[in-house]
């Protein structure tokens, strides 16, 4: 089984999360994953990068608590507010997500990343 390791201390916001994803999963590729949950989902399906030809993988997310804080409520709020300013995004969805975040404290960007990983049963995510 392929084992990969994310360093949660390298993550301080959404762009640095994708920098870490690219460092771990896209080493050796001549292109980089953009800051998109859809792109993360596609990458986790495999076919390129470190997951190319991998039947199963274990991803150890070291210092995940630091990442959870870095990708928490404040960063999520800022991301959703930016989406409300950008006509390319569905304003109603962004508004509902922001309202839920304000009312319930989540889901945060970190929570959503965990959901994306959970949708890939051949990838075991270990929070360390």
N, CA and C atoms as an extended XYZ file, in Angstrom:
384
Properties=species:S:1:pos:R:3:atomname:S:1:resname:S:1:resid:I:1 pbc="F F F"
N         0.840       -1.181        0.000 N   UNK     1
C         0.000        0.000        0.000 CA  UNK     1
C         0.885        1.244        0.000 C   UNK     1
N         0.546        2.182       -0.835 N   UNK     2
C         1.237        3.462       -0.905 CA  UNK     2
C         0.927        4.275        0.351 C   UNK     2
N         1.947        4.856        0.970 N   UNK     3
C         1.746        5.730        2.120 CA  UNK     3
C         2.297        7.110        1.793 C   UNK     3
N         1.465        8.114        2.016 N   UNK     4
C         1.829        9.506        1.781 CA  UNK     4
C         1.644       10.267        3.091 C   UNK     4
N         2.376       11.374        3.242 N   UNK     5
C         2.311       12.112        4.493 CA  UNK     5
C         2.143       13.604        4.232 C   UNK     5
N         1.029       14.159        4.707 N   UNK     6
C         0.795       15.596        4.679 CA  UNK     6
C         1.344       16.193        5.965 C   UNK     6
N         2.020       17.327        5.866 N   UNK     7
C         2.542       18.022        7.028 CA  UNK     7
C         1.602       19.183        7.351 C   UNK     7
N         0.792       18.994        8.381 N   UNK     8
C        -0.198       19.996        8.756 CA  UNK     8
C         0.395       21.327        9.168 C   UNK     8
N         1.647       21.348        9.568 N   UNK     9
C         2.287       22.606        9.953 CA  UNK     9
C         2.613       23.479        8.745 C   UNK     9
N         2.586       22.900        7.559 N   UNK    10
C         2.819       23.682        6.330 CA  UNK    10
C         1.553       24.408        5.866 C   UNK    10
N         0.433       24.113        6.512 N   UNK    11
C        -0.861       24.634        6.062 CA  UNK    11
C        -1.294       25.776        6.975 C   UNK    11
N        -1.436       26.958        6.391 N   UNK    12
C        -1.881       28.119        7.167 CA  UNK    12
C        -3.102       28.791        6.556 C   UNK    12
N        -3.500       28.361        5.378 N   UNK    13
C        -4.671       28.903        4.697 CA  UNK    13
C        -4.999       27.978        3.518 C   UNK    13
N        -5.986       28.340        2.723 N   UNK    14
C        -6.394       27.479        1.610 CA  UNK    14
C        -5.292       27.352        0.552 C   UNK    14
N        -4.658       28.439        0.118 N   UNK    15
C        -3.578       28.264       -0.876 CA  UNK    15
C        -2.444       27.358       -0.376 C   UNK    15
N        -2.061       27.483        0.887 N   UNK    16
C        -0.971       26.634        1.384 CA  UNK    16
C        -1.428       25.183        1.547 C   UNK    16
N        -2.728       24.954        1.745 N   UNK    17
C        -3.240       23.578        1.747 CA  UNK    17
C        -2.985       22.939        0.382 C   UNK    17
N        -3.291       23.668       -0.695 N   UNK    18
C        -3.074       23.113       -2.034 CA  UNK    18
C        -1.578       23.027       -2.365 C   UNK    18
N        -0.767       23.929       -1.811 N   UNK    19
C         0.683       23.787       -1.970 CA  UNK    19
C         1.140       22.452       -1.377 C   UNK    19
N         0.611       22.112       -0.196 N   UNK    20
C         1.000       20.861        0.453 CA  UNK    20
C         0.453       19.656       -0.322 C   UNK    20
N        -0.765       19.748       -0.808 N   UNK    21
C        -1.326       18.671       -1.631 CA  UNK    21
C        -0.446       18.456       -2.860 C   UNK    21
N        -0.051       19.530       -3.499 N   UNK    22
C         0.811       19.417       -4.686 CA  UNK    22
C         2.178       18.861       -4.331 C   UNK    22
N         2.750       19.264       -3.197 N   UNK    23
C         4.057       18.755       -2.786 CA  UNK    23
C         4.019       17.239       -2.597 C   UNK    23
N         2.928       16.761       -2.007 N   UNK    24
C         2.830       15.339       -1.681 CA  UNK    24
C         2.317       14.508       -2.852 C   UNK    24
N         1.260       14.952       -3.485 N   UNK    25
C         0.590       14.135       -4.495 CA  UNK    25
C         1.083       14.386       -5.921 C   UNK    25
N         1.608       15.571       -6.196 N   UNK    26
C         1.911       15.926       -7.584 CA  UNK    26
C         3.400       16.041       -7.873 C   UNK    26
N         4.248       15.572       -6.964 N   UNK    27
C         5.691       15.573       -7.208 CA  UNK    27
C         5.968       14.797       -8.497 C   UNK    27
N         6.755       15.367       -9.338 N   UNK    28
C         7.087       14.706      -10.597 CA  UNK    28
C         6.154       15.052      -11.741 C   UNK    28
N         5.041       15.685      -11.452 N   UNK    29
C         4.134       16.122      -12.522 CA  UNK    29
C         4.575       17.505      -13.000 C   UNK    29
N         4.271       17.836      -14.246 N   UNK    30
C         4.662       19.141      -14.770 CA  UNK    30
C         3.529       20.160      -14.672 C   UNK    30
N         2.513       19.855      -13.904 N   UNK    31
C         1.418       20.782      -13.658 CA  UNK    31
C         0.976       20.631      -12.202 C   UNK    31
N         0.223       21.583      -11.710 N   UNK    32
C        -0.189       21.603      -10.314 CA  UNK    32
C        -1.706       21.675      -10.208 C   UNK    32
N        -2.201       21.086       -9.148 N   UNK    33
C        -3.617       21.133       -8.825 CA  UNK    33
C        -3.973       22.545       -8.381 C   UNK    33
N        -5.060       23.083       -8.912 N   UNK    34
C        -5.527       24.406       -8.504 CA  UNK    34
C        -6.327       24.332       -7.216 C   UNK    34
N        -6.601       25.473       -6.620 N   UNK    35
C        -7.322       25.514       -5.335 CA  UNK    35
C        -8.816       25.264       -5.510 C   UNK    35
N        -9.173       24.015       -5.637 N   UNK    36
C       -10.553       23.630       -5.906 CA  UNK    36
C       -10.850       22.289       -5.258 C   UNK    36
N       -11.956       22.229       -4.524 N   UNK    37
C       -12.363       20.956       -3.930 CA  UNK    37
C       -12.725       19.940       -5.007 C   UNK    37
N       -13.273       20.403       -6.110 N   UNK    38
C       -13.568       19.492       -7.222 CA  UNK    38
C       -12.279       18.904       -7.788 C   UNK    38
N       -11.248       19.738       -7.905 N   UNK    39
C        -9.952       19.241       -8.397 CA  UNK    39
C        -9.346       18.248       -7.406 C   UNK    39
N        -9.473       18.533       -6.117 N   UNK    40
C        -8.985       17.593       -5.099 CA  UNK    40
C        -9.708       16.260       -5.233 C   UNK    40
N       -11.010       16.312       -5.393 N   UNK    41
C       -11.812       15.096       -5.553 CA  UNK    41
C       -11.352       14.302       -6.777 C   UNK    41
N       -11.151       14.990       -7.885 N   UNK    42
C       -10.674       14.325       -9.108 CA  UNK    42
C        -9.304       13.693       -8.894 C   UNK    42
N        -8.414       14.421       -8.236 N   UNK    43
C        -7.070       13.909       -8.006 CA  UNK    43
C        -7.106       12.657       -7.134 C   UNK    43
N        -7.973       12.650       -6.130 N   UNK    44
C        -8.058       11.489       -5.246 CA  UNK    44
C        -8.608       10.256       -5.952 C   UNK    44
N        -9.289       10.445       -7.074 N   UNK    45
C        -9.750        9.302       -7.878 CA  UNK    45
C        -8.569        8.580       -8.508 C   UNK    45
N        -7.459        9.281       -8.624 N   UNK    46
C        -6.253        8.673       -9.184 CA  UNK    46
C        -6.106        8.964      -10.654 C   UNK    46
N        -5.166        8.284      -11.257 N   UNK    47
C        -4.932        8.473      -12.681 CA  UNK    47
C        -3.728        9.341      -12.975 C   UNK    47
N        -3.257       10.103      -11.986 N   UNK    48
C        -2.064       10.919      -12.182 CA  UNK    48
C        -1.452       11.221      -10.822 C   UNK    48
N        -0.246       11.748      -10.867 N   UNK    49
C         0.447       12.058       -9.623 CA  UNK    49
C         0.786       10.799       -8.838 C   UNK    49
N         0.947       10.960       -7.550 N   UNK    50
C         1.345        9.850       -6.677 CA  UNK    50
C         0.322        8.723       -6.680 C   UNK    50
N        -0.925        9.023       -6.967 N   UNK    51
C        -1.966        7.991       -6.936 CA  UNK    51
C        -2.102        7.232       -8.252 C   UNK    51
N        -1.329        7.634       -9.255 N   UNK    52
C        -1.386        6.937      -10.539 CA  UNK    52
C        -1.040        5.458      -10.322 C   UNK    52
N        -1.926        4.595      -10.738 N   UNK    53
C        -1.758        3.144      -10.623 CA  UNK    53
C        -1.774        2.613       -9.185 C   UNK    53
N        -2.083        3.443       -8.206 N   UNK    54
C        -2.147        2.967       -6.818 CA  UNK    54
C        -3.539        2.388       -6.554 C   UNK    54
N        -3.574        1.138       -6.164 N   UNK    55
C        -4.862        0.503       -5.856 CA  UNK    55
C        -5.422        1.020       -4.541 C   UNK    55
N        -4.532        1.193       -3.564 N   UNK    56
C        -4.913        1.703       -2.255 CA  UNK    56
C        -3.821        2.642       -1.774 C   UNK    56
N        -4.221        3.570       -0.924 N   UNK    57
C        -3.238        4.488       -0.357 CA  UNK    57
C        -3.642        4.845        1.063 C   UNK    57
N        -2.637        5.100        1.859 N   UNK    58
C        -2.836        5.612        3.212 CA  UNK    58
C        -2.228        7.009        3.220 C   UNK    58
N        -3.013        7.980        3.656 N   UNK    59
C        -2.528        9.350        3.770 CA  UNK    59
C        -2.503        9.690        5.252 C   UNK    59
N        -1.322        9.943        5.753 N   UNK    60
C        -1.163       10.336        7.151 CA  UNK    60
C        -1.087       11.861        7.190 C   UNK    60
N        -2.051       12.455        7.864 N   UNK    61
C        -2.093       13.919        7.968 CA  UNK    61
C        -1.524       14.287        9.330 C   UNK    61
N        -0.209       14.495        9.371 N   UNK    62
C         0.473       14.855       10.611 CA  UNK    62
C         0.080       16.274       11.013 C   UNK    62
N         0.017       16.497       12.322 N   UNK    63
C        -0.333       17.819       12.844 CA  UNK    63
C        -1.654       18.322       12.254 C   UNK    63
N        -2.608       17.406       12.120 N   UNK    64
C        -3.887       17.772       11.504 CA  UNK    64
C        -4.631       18.842       12.304 C   UNK    64
N        -4.423       18.895       13.619 N   UNK    65
C        -5.110       19.900       14.432 CA  UNK    65
C        -4.701       21.316       14.015 C   UNK    65
N        -3.441       21.485       13.645 N   UNK    66
C        -2.990       22.786       13.153 CA  UNK    66
C        -3.687       23.130       11.842 C   UNK    66
N        -3.864       22.135       10.991 N   UNK    67
C        -4.574       22.350        9.721 CA  UNK    67
C        -6.040       22.661        9.969 C   UNK    67
N        -6.652       21.959       10.923 N   UNK    68
C        -8.058       22.206       11.240 CA  UNK    68
C        -8.259       23.651       11.683 C   UNK    68
N        -7.331       24.146       12.469 N   UNK    69
C        -7.421       25.542       12.908 CA  UNK    69
C        -7.184       26.497       11.732 C   UNK    69
N        -6.183       26.198       10.918 N   UNK    70
C        -5.846       27.055        9.782 CA  UNK    70
C        -6.961       27.098        8.741 C   UNK    70
N        -7.701       26.004        8.608 N   UNK    71
C        -8.792       25.919        7.626 CA  UNK    71
C       -10.145       25.970        8.338 C   UNK    71
N       -10.180       26.713        9.432 N   UNK    72
C       -11.364       26.779       10.276 CA  UNK    72
C       -12.362       27.853        9.870 C   UNK    72
N       -13.081       28.326       10.857 N   UNK    73
C       -14.212       29.234       10.629 CA  UNK    73
C       -13.796       30.509        9.922 C   UNK    73
N       -12.727       31.157       10.372 N   UNK    74
C       -12.341       32.454        9.781 CA  UNK    74
C       -11.960       32.322        8.309 C   UNK    74
N       -11.156       31.328        7.998 N   UNK    75
C       -10.753       31.113        6.604 CA  UNK    75
C       -11.962       30.726        5.761 C   UNK    75
N       -12.830       29.906        6.305 N   UNK    76
C       -14.028       29.485        5.570 CA  UNK    76
C       -14.938       30.679        5.322 C   UNK    76
N       -15.118       31.523        6.334 N   UNK    77
C       -15.941       32.730        6.174 CA  UNK    77
C       -15.372       33.609        5.058 C   UNK    77
N       -14.078       33.842        5.091 N   UNK    78
C       -13.450       34.687        4.067 CA  UNK    78
C       -13.634       34.092        2.676 C   UNK    78
N       -13.495       32.771        2.567 N   UNK    79
C       -13.665       32.117        1.270 CA  UNK    79
C       -15.103       32.275        0.770 C   UNK    79
N       -16.071       32.107        1.655 N   UNK    80
C       -17.476       32.222        1.250 CA  UNK    80
C       -17.837       33.661        0.919 C   UNK    80
N       -17.320       34.615        1.667 N   UNK    81
C       -17.572       36.024        1.343 CA  UNK    81
C       -16.991       36.381       -0.026 C   UNK    81
N       -15.815       35.835       -0.343 N   UNK    82
C       -15.225       36.074       -1.665 CA  UNK    82
C       -16.097       35.479       -2.760 C   UNK    82
N       -16.685       34.323       -2.498 N   UNK    83
C       -17.578       33.714       -3.492 CA  UNK    83
C       -18.821       34.563       -3.705 C   UNK    83
N       -19.299       35.212       -2.652 N   UNK    84
C       -20.469       36.085       -2.789 CA  UNK    84
C       -20.167       37.305       -3.653 C   UNK    84
N       -18.900       37.666       -3.753 N   UNK    85
C       -18.483       38.812       -4.565 CA  UNK    85
C       -18.156       38.419       -6.002 C   UNK    85
N       -18.091       37.134       -6.274 N   UNK    86
C       -17.657       36.642       -7.582 CA  UNK    86
C       -18.856       36.040       -8.322 C   UNK    86
N       -19.278       36.648       -9.416 N   UNK    87
C       -20.474       36.162      -10.128 CA  UNK    87
C       -20.318       34.775      -10.757 C   UNK    87
N       -19.105       34.235      -10.776 N   UNK    88
C       -18.914       32.890      -11.335 CA  UNK    88
C       -19.473       31.808      -10.411 C   UNK    88
N       -19.679       32.145       -9.140 N   UNK    89
C       -20.149       31.167       -8.161 CA  UNK    89
C       -21.635       31.329       -7.909 C   UNK    89
N       -22.283       30.247       -7.549 N   UNK    90
C       -23.705       30.258       -7.211 CA  UNK    90
C       -23.887       31.010       -5.893 C   UNK    90
N       -24.460       32.189       -5.981 N   UNK    91
C       -24.605       33.057       -4.812 CA  UNK    91
C       -25.510       32.445       -3.745 C   UNK    91
N       -26.550       31.755       -4.167 N   UNK    92
C       -27.480       31.157       -3.203 CA  UNK    92
C       -26.798       30.062       -2.382 C   UNK    92
N       -26.001       29.245       -3.037 N   UNK    93
C       -25.280       28.186       -2.315 CA  UNK    93
C       -24.277       28.795       -1.342 C   UNK    93
N       -23.514       29.776       -1.818 N   UNK    94
C       -22.530       30.426       -0.950 CA  UNK    94
C       -23.221       31.074        0.244 C   UNK    94
N       -24.359       31.719        0.033 N   UNK    95
C       -25.103       32.363        1.119 CA  UNK    95
C       -25.585       31.328        2.130 C   UNK    95
N       -26.123       30.199        1.656 N   UNK    96
C       -26.589       29.147        2.577 CA  UNK    96
C       -25.432       28.595        3.407 C   UNK    96
N       -24.309       28.364        2.760 N   UNK    97
C       -23.145       27.850        3.476 CA  UNK    97
C       -22.650       28.860        4.508 C   UNK    97
N       -22.638       30.140        4.148 N   UNK    98
C       -22.201       31.170        5.077 CA  UNK    98
C       -23.171       31.280        6.254 C   UNK    98
N       -24.460       31.248        5.968 N   UNK    99
C       -25.463       31.302        7.044 CA  UNK    99
C       -25.301       30.125        7.998 C   UNK    99
N       -25.057       28.942        7.461 N   UNK   100
C       -24.869       27.761        8.308 CA  UNK   100
C       -23.587       27.882        9.128 C   UNK   100
N       -22.539       28.373        8.498 N   UNK   101
C       -21.283       28.566        9.211 CA  UNK   101
C       -21.483       29.524       10.381 C   UNK   101
N       -22.193       30.618       10.138 N   UNK   102
C       -22.425       31.610       11.193 CA  UNK   102
C       -23.297       31.038       12.304 C   UNK   102
N       -24.275       30.231       11.944 N   UNK   103
C       -25.209       29.686       12.937 CA  UNK   103
C       -24.637       28.496       13.701 C   UNK   103
N       -23.889       27.642       12.996 N   UNK   104
C       -23.469       26.369       13.578 CA  UNK   104
C       -21.956       26.219       13.737 C   UNK   104
N       -21.196       27.146       13.167 N   UNK   105
C       -19.732       27.033       13.250 CA  UNK   105
C       -19.127       26.071       12.248 C   UNK   105
N       -19.909       25.644       11.287 N   UNK   106
C       -19.380       24.710       10.302 CA  UNK   106
C       -20.424       24.363        9.273 C   UNK   106
N       -20.108       23.552        8.336 N   UNK   107
C       -18.797       22.924        8.194 CA  UNK   107
C       -17.745       23.919        7.719 C   UNK   107
N       -16.550       23.708        8.209 N   UNK   108
C       -15.417       24.536        7.801 CA  UNK   108
C       -14.794       23.940        6.539 C   UNK   108
N       -13.844       24.661        5.988 N   UNK   109
C       -13.128       24.145        4.821 CA  UNK   109
C       -12.446       22.827        5.168 C   UNK   109
N       -11.872       22.752        6.369 N   UNK   110
C       -11.244       21.511        6.821 CA  UNK   110
C       -12.263       20.378        6.856 C   UNK   110
N       -13.442       20.632        7.417 N   UNK   111
C       -14.493       19.605        7.461 CA  UNK   111
C       -14.835       19.120        6.059 C   UNK   111
N       -14.915       20.047        5.132 N   UNK   112
C       -15.269       19.693        3.757 CA  UNK   112
C       -14.166       18.870        3.098 C   UNK   112
N       -12.914       19.215        3.374 N   UNK   113
C       -11.788       18.421        2.853 CA  UNK   113
C       -11.886       16.990        3.376 C   UNK   113
N       -12.202       16.828        4.649 N   UNK   114
C       -12.350       15.485        5.214 CA  UNK   114
C       -13.469       14.720        4.516 C   UNK   114
N       -14.559       15.402        4.190 N   UNK   115
C       -15.661       14.762        3.461 CA  UNK   115
C       -15.205       14.300        2.080 C   UNK   115
N       -14.392       15.113        1.410 N   UNK   116
C       -13.886       14.737        0.088 CA  UNK   116
C       -13.041       13.471        0.208 C   UNK   116
N       -12.154       13.431        1.176 N   UNK   117
C       -11.345       12.222        1.382 CA  UNK   117
C       -12.234       11.019        1.697 C   UNK   117
N       -13.253       11.220        2.519 N   UNK   118
C       -14.130       10.116        2.924 CA  UNK   118
C       -14.881        9.511        1.741 C   UNK   118
N       -15.057       10.269        0.685 N   UNK   119
C       -15.743        9.769       -0.514 CA  UNK   119
C       -14.869        8.818       -1.334 C   UNK   119
N       -13.646        8.561       -0.881 N   UNK   120
C       -12.718        7.703       -1.611 CA  UNK   120
C       -12.296        6.537       -0.711 C   UNK   120
N       -13.066        5.458       -0.714 N   UNK   121
C       -12.808        4.360        0.216 CA  UNK   121
C       -11.462        3.661        0.010 C   UNK   121
N       -10.845        3.804       -1.133 N   UNK   122
C        -9.540        3.156       -1.334 CA  UNK   122
C        -8.402        3.985       -0.755 C   UNK   122
N        -8.746        5.165       -0.215 N   UNK   123
C        -7.748        6.013        0.424 CA  UNK   123
C        -8.097        6.094        1.908 C   UNK   123
N        -7.170        5.620        2.712 N   UNK   124
C        -7.334        5.679        4.159 CA  UNK   124
C        -6.683        6.959        4.652 C   UNK   124
N        -7.468        7.816        5.271 N   UNK   125
C        -6.933        9.067        5.827 CA  UNK   125
C        -6.728        8.860        7.326 C   UNK   125
N        -5.506        9.037        7.766 N   UNK   126
C        -5.149        8.897        9.182 CA  UNK   126
C        -4.808       10.282        9.711 C   UNK   126
N        -5.607       10.755       10.662 N   UNK   127
C        -5.346       12.041       11.280 CA  UNK   127
C        -4.402       11.832       12.459 C   UNK   127
N        -3.226       12.410       12.348 N   UNK   128
C        -2.195       12.197       13.381 CA  UNK   128
C        -1.785       13.507       14.021 C   UNK   128
